[in-house]
């Protein structure tokens, strides 16, 4: 099995797959070898890291190999570089002859290569089934640009092809951002066409999800695209431990947490894809300060362009931890699918969304502080905390769910080798978009 792109969830999926006895070929860029979590010794014979160097592209920094390395306006140039890997990846796959290749949405040309070489392909979606379904009704519609939603307002309600009750929809500011995202960009190929192409050319769709989280949307995704959909589990990251003992950074964190009242600590993290601006950092920090609650803030390394407000760290000393590395959720969504996740989790009553300006998405320190107090002290907050404890611990803490998903995925791959010869699709070229 060959995996395209070096995303951490794909790495985790490969490791989980290998633990079930499958041989994996994991493709990864040279720079990304070091940051990957170490492969367990018992799995190293089954996982091979293969380096394919990105070609030089004008306007793309030499050290940029992932979207997290770049501002939003430079990401299309990264896609140009990836598109330049077609020949080298073709020869690699030709010589290695994998049974399956797993890819995400960007390499729209990869299913055609897989078809030529008789290799079966899986589209791996890091996004939920509700997000993929919300973005387009079917792959023919995505390829042809056939979407009745042309105005931001159209995206503020669930799409018509969602046939069951749902609150999956954008706010106006999120819809505007999304419409800009799917327009023609500097790579010459729209994101919608890329996604439609891999959905058209794959033999199956693997989703980082599980039936316990979104059974209705997983079934709908399968019905809309007429492809097998296999949830591979949520693939949570491994616990932060090293061989020989506990990670020293975590000793400090654990000691601090043990001094706090149970269920009182606010955890703040935006993930690896978000770049925050100075105003957002300032308002969030001052909102945390106003709330009076203890907090743990996972700041992203390398965000040198923004800084915490003057005197903030001294004023919250003792009740706040800001480090670079089953609670109720206070949701402040920013990019791509985070808004949709917030709607679903609010619908499940496991979190409260911070109020924002509907047009520009801005928020204030007061709205942050009030939301934090509400989820920690109020009656609604108490219900959210209990729901989060029951539902989130089941979803993210139940190893049986994870094992079941991986077993089913491995079983599907083993039972359907060379499926491509039976379910081959004609994948259009960009000129047809």
C-alpha positions in Angstrom: 0.0 0.0 0.0 1.4 3.4 -0.9 0.2 6.6 0.9 0.4 10.0 -0.8 1.2 13.0 1.4 2.7 12.9 4.8 -0.2 14.0 7.0 0.0 12.7 10.5 -3.4 11.0 10.4 -2.3 9.0 7.4 0.8 8.0 9.3 -1.3 6.8 12.2 -3.6 4.9 9.8 -0.6 3.2 8.2 0.8 2.2 11.6 -2.6 0.9 12.7 -2.9 -1.0 9.4 0.6 -2.4 9.8 -0.2 -3.7 13.3 -2.8 -5.9 11.6 -0.3 -7.5 9.4 -0.4 -5.4 6.2 2.8 -4.3 4.4 2.9 -0.6 3.9 4.9 1.7 1.7 4.6 5.2 3.1 5.6 8.1 0.9 6.8 11.1 2.6 8.9 14.3 1.9 12.5 14.4 3.0 11.9 17.2 5.5 9.1 15.4 7.2 11.0 12.3 8.3 12.2 13.8 11.6 8.9 15.3 12.9 6.9 12.1 12.5 6.1 10.2 15.7 8.6 7.3 16.0 7.4 4.1 14.5 7.1 1.3 17.1 9.9 -1.2 16.7 7.6 -4.1 16.0 6.2 -2.2 13.0 9.4 -0.9 11.4 9.8 -4.0 9.1 6.4 -3.3 7.6 6.7 0.5 7.0 9.1 1.9 4.5 9.6 5.7 4.2 10.1 6.7 0.6 11.4 10.2 -0.3 10.3 12.0 -3.5 11.7 15.5 -3.6 9.4 18.3 -4.6 10.4 20.1 -7.8 11.4 23.8 -7.5 8.4 26.1 -8.2 8.7 29.9 -8.5 7.0 31.7 -5.6 7.3 28.6 -3.4 9.9 28.8 -0.5 12.4 26.0 -0.8 11.6 24.6 2.7 7.8 24.5 2.2 6.4 21.0 1.9 3.1 21.3 3.7 0.3 23.8 4.0 1.4 24.5 7.6 4.6 25.9 6.2 2.8 28.6 4.1 0.4 31.5 4.2 -2.9 30.9 2.5 -2.0 32.8 -0.7 1.1 30.6 -1.3 -0.7 27.2 -1.0 -1.6 27.0 -4.7 2.2 27.0 -5.5 2.6 24.0 -3.3 -0.1 22.2 -5.3 1.9 23.1 -8.5 4.9 21.4 -6.9 2.9 18.3 -6.0 1.5 18.2 -9.5 5.1 18.1 -10.7 5.6 14.7 -9.0 3.5 12.8 -11.6 6.4 11.2 -13.5 8.5 10.3 -10.4 5.5 8.9 -8.6 4.4 6.9 -11.7 7.9 5.2 -11.9 7.9 4.6 -8.1 4.5 2.9 -8.3 5.5 1.0 -11.4 8.5 -0.5 -9.7 6.9 -1.2 -6.3 3.6 -2.6 -7.6 1.4 -2.0 -4.5 -2.0 -3.5 -4.1 -3.5 -0.2 -3.0 -2.6 3.5 -3.1 -4.2 5.9 -0.6 -4.4 9.6 -1.5 -6.1 12.8 -0.4 -7.9 15.4 -2.5 -5.0 17.2 -4.1 -3.4 14.8 -6.6 -6.3 14.8 -9.1 -4.1 13.0 -11.6 -3.2 10.1 -9.4 -6.3 7.9 -10.0 -5.5 7.9 -13.7 -1.9 6.7 -12.9 -3.4 4.0 -10.7 -5.7 2.9 -13.4 -2.9 2.5 -15.9 -0.9 0.4 -13.5 -3.8 -1.7 -12.3 -3.5 -0.4 -8.7 -6.6 0.1 -6.6 -7.1 3.5 -5.0 -8.6 4.8 -1.8 -9.5 8.4 -1.2 -8.6 9.2 2.4 -10.6 12.0 3.8 -9.3 13.7 6.9 -12.6 15.6 7.0 -15.8 14.2 8.4 -18.5 12.7 6.2 -20.8 15.6 7.0 -18.1 18.0 5.7 -17.5 16.1 2.5 -21.2 15.8 1.9 -21.8 19.5 2.5 -19.0 20.5 0.0 -20.7 18.8 -2.9 -23.6 16.5 -3.8 -21.7 14.0 -5.9 -18.4 13.8 -7.8 -20.1 14.4 -11.2 -21.5 17.7 -9.8 -18.2 18.6 -8.4 -16.4 17.9 -11.7 -18.9 19.9 -13.7 -19.3 22.8 -11.2 -22.9 21.9 -10.9 -23.9 23.4 -7.6 -27.1 25.4 -7.2 -25.5 27.3 -4.3 -23.9 30.4 -5.8 -24.4 33.0 -3.1 -23.0 32.9 0.5 -26.5 32.9 1.9 -27.2 29.5 0.2 -24.5 27.9 2.4 -26.1 29.0 5.7 -28.6 26.2 5.5 -28.1 22.4 5.1 -27.9 21.4 1.4 -31.0 19.9 -0.1 -29.3 16.5 -0.6 -29.1 16.0 3.1 -32.4 14.2 3.6 -32.5 14.1 7.5 -32.6 16.8 10.1 -29.2 18.5 10.5 -27.7 21.9 11.5 -24.6 21.4 9.3 -24.2 24.9 7.7 -21.9 27.8 7.4 -22.1 31.2 8.9 -22.0 34.0 6.4 -18.3 34.8 7.0 -17.4 31.1 6.6 -19.4 30.8 3.4 -17.6 33.8 1.9 -14.3 32.2 2.7 -15.3 28.9 1.2 -16.5 30.4 -2.0 -13.1 32.1 -2.4 -11.4 28.8 -1.7 -13.1 26.9 -4.5 -12.4 29.5 -7.2 -9.7 29.1 -9.8 -6.3 29.6 -8.1 -2.7 29.9 -9.2 -2.3 26.2 -9.5 -4.7 26.3 -12.5 -7.0 23.6 -11.0 -9.8 24.4 -8.6 -10.0 22.5 -5.3 -13.5 21.4 -6.2 -12.2 19.8 -9.4 -9.3 18.1 -7.5 -11.8 16.6 -5.0 -14.2 15.6 -7.7 -11.5 13.9 -9.7 -10.2 11.7 -6.8 -13.7 10.8 -5.8 -14.5 9.8 -9.3 -11.3 7.8 -9.7 -11.1 6.0 -6.4 -12.4 2.6 -5.7 -13.4 3.3 -2.1 -13.5 6.2 0.4 -11.9 6.0 3.8 -13.1 8.6 6.3 -11.4 9.6 9.5 -14.6 9.0 11.5 -16.8 6.3 13.0 -20.4 5.2 13.0 -20.9 6.3 16.5 -20.2 9.9 15.5 -22.0 10.2 12.1 -23.7 7.1 10.9 -26.3 9.0 8.8 -23.7 11.1 7.0 -21.5 8.1 6.3 -24.4 6.3 4.7 -25.3 9.4 2.7 -21.8 9.8 1.5 -21.8 6.3 0.2 -25.2 6.8 -1.5 -24.2 10.1 -3.1 -20.9 8.9 -4.6 -21.8 5.2 -5.2 -18.6 4.0 -3.6 -17.8 1.9 -0.6 -17.3 4.2 2.4 -15.1 2.8 5.3 -14.8 4.8 8.5 -11.2 4.2 9.8 -11.8 5.6 13.3 -10.8 9.0 14.7 -7.1 8.0 14.8 -6.3 10.0 18.0 -2.6 10.8 18.5 -0.6 8.5 20.8 0.0 9.5 24.4 3.0 11.8 24.9 5.4 9.3 26.2 8.9 8.4 25.2 10.9 5.1 25.6 12.4 5.1 29.0 10.0 7.4 30.8 7.5 10.3 30.6 8.2 13.3 28.4 9.6 16.0 30.6 7.4 18.8 29.3 4.4 16.7 30.3 5.7 16.4 33.9 5.3 20.1 34.3 1.8 20.1 32.7 0.6 17.2 34.9 1.9 18.7 38.1 0.1 22.0 37.3 -3.1 20.1 36.3 -3.1 18.2 39.6 -3.3 21.4 41.5 -6.5 22.6 39.7 -10.1 21.7 40.7 -11.6 18.8 38.7 -13.2 19.9 35.5 -12.2 23.5 35.8 -9.4 23.9 33.3 -10.0 25.5 29.9 -7.9 23.9 27.1 -7.2 26.1 24.0 -5.8 24.8 20.7 -6.4 25.7 17.1 -4.7 22.8 15.3 -1.8 22.9 12.9 -3.5 24.6 9.9 -4.7 27.8 11.5 -2.7 31.0 11.3 -4.1 33.6 13.8 -3.7 37.3 13.5 -2.6 39.7 16.3 -6.1 40.9 17.1 -7.5 37.4 17.5 -4.6 36.4 19.8 -5.1 39.6 21.9 -8.9 39.2 22.2 -8.6 35.5 23.1 -5.9 36.1 25.7 -7.8 39.0 27.3 -11.0 36.9 27.2 -9.2 34.1 29.1 -7.9 36.7 31.6 -11.4 38.2 32.1 -13.0 34.7 32.7 -10.9 34.2 35.8 -10.6 30.5 34.9 -7.5 28.3 34.9 -6.4 27.5 31.3 -4.0 25.4 29.3 -3.1 27.0 25.9 -1.3 25.0 23.3 0.4 27.7 21.2 1.8 26.8 17.8 5.6 27.0 17.5 6.9 29.4 15.0 4.1 31.9 15.2 6.6 34.7 15.6 4.4 37.3 13.9 2.0 37.5 16.8 2.6 37.9 20.5 0.7 37.8 23.8 -0.6 41.1 25.2 1.9 43.0 27.3 1.9 41.8 30.9 -0.5 39.0 30.2 1.7 36.1 31.3 2.5 38.0 34.6 -1.1 38.8 35.3 -2.3 35.2 34.8 0.7 33.6 36.5 -0.3 30.5 38.5 -3.7 30.0 36.8 -2.6 29.7 33.2 -0.2 27.6 31.2 0.8 28.5 27.7 3.1 25.9 26.0 4.1 25.2 22.5 3.5 21.7 21.9 -13.5 14.7 28.2 -13.9 18.5 28.6 -16.9 20.5 27.4 -16.0 22.5 24.3 -15.9 26.3 23.9 -15.8 26.4 20.1 -14.2 29.2 18.1 -14.1 27.8 14.5 -11.8 29.4 11.9 -11.1 27.4 8.7 -12.5 24.9 6.2 -14.5 22.4 8.3 -14.2 23.8 11.8 -17.4 25.8 11.5 -19.3 22.7 10.5 -17.8 20.7 13.4 -18.9 23.5 15.8 -22.5 23.2 14.5 -22.6 19.5 14.9 -21.0 19.5 18.4 -23.4 22.2 19.5 -26.3 20.2 18.1 -25.0 17.2 20.2 -24.9 19.6 23.2 -21.3 18.9 24.0 -20.1 22.5 23.5 -21.0 26.2 23.2 -19.9 28.3 20.3 -18.3 31.7 21.0 -20.6 34.5 19.5 -19.0 36.2 16.5 -19.8 38.9 14.0 -21.7 37.1 11.3 -20.2 39.2 8.5 -16.5 39.2 9.3 -16.2 36.5 11.9 -14.6 38.8 14.5 -15.0 38.1 18.2 -14.3 40.1 21.4 -12.7 39.4 24.7 -16.1 39.7 26.4 -17.7 37.1 24.2 -14.8 34.7 25.0 -15.0 35.3 28.7 -18.9 35.0 28.8 -18.8 31.7 26.8 -16.1 30.3 29.2 -18.1 31.2 32.3 -21.3 29.8 30.7 -19.8 26.4 29.9 -18.1 26.2 33.4 -20.8 27.6 35.7 -24.2 27.9 34.1 -27.0 25.3 33.9 -26.5 24.9 30.1 -22.8 24.5 30.8 -23.4 21.7 33.3 -25.5 19.8 30.7 -22.8 20.3 28.1 -20.1 19.1 30.5 -22.0 15.9 31.3 -22.8 15.2 27.6 -19.2 15.8 26.7 -18.0 13.4 29.4 -20.4 10.7 28.2 -20.2 11.2 24.4 -16.6 12.3 23.8 -15.1 9.8 26.2 -16.9 7.1 24.3 -15.8 8.4 20.9 -12.2 9.3 21.6 -11.4 7.0 24.5 -12.9 3.6 23.5 -10.1 1.6 22.0 -12.6 -1.1 20.9 -14.2 1.4 18.4 -10.7 2.2 16.9 -9.8 -1.4 16.7 -13.1 -2.3 15.0 -12.7 0.4 12.4 -9.1 -0.6 11.5 -10.0 -4.3 11.4 -12.8 -3.5 8.9 -10.6 -1.3 6.8 -7.8 -3.9 6.7 -10.4 -6.6 5.9 -11.8 -4.5 3.0 -8.3 -3.9 1.5 -7.4 -7.6 1.8 -10.7 -8.8 0.2 -10.7 -6.3 -2.6 -7.2 -6.2 -4.1 -7.2 -5.2 -7.8 -10.8 -4.0 -7.4 -9.8 -1.3 -9.9 -10.1 -3.6 -12.9 -13.8 -4.0 -12.0 -14.9 -0.5 -10.9 -12.6 1.6 -13.1 -13.9 5.2 -13.7 -12.9 7.5 -16.5 -11.1 10.4 -14.8 -11.3 13.7 -16.8 -8.4 16.0 -17.3 -8.3 19.6 -16.0 -9.2 20.9 -19.5 -12.6 19.3 -19.1 -13.3 21.4 -15.9 
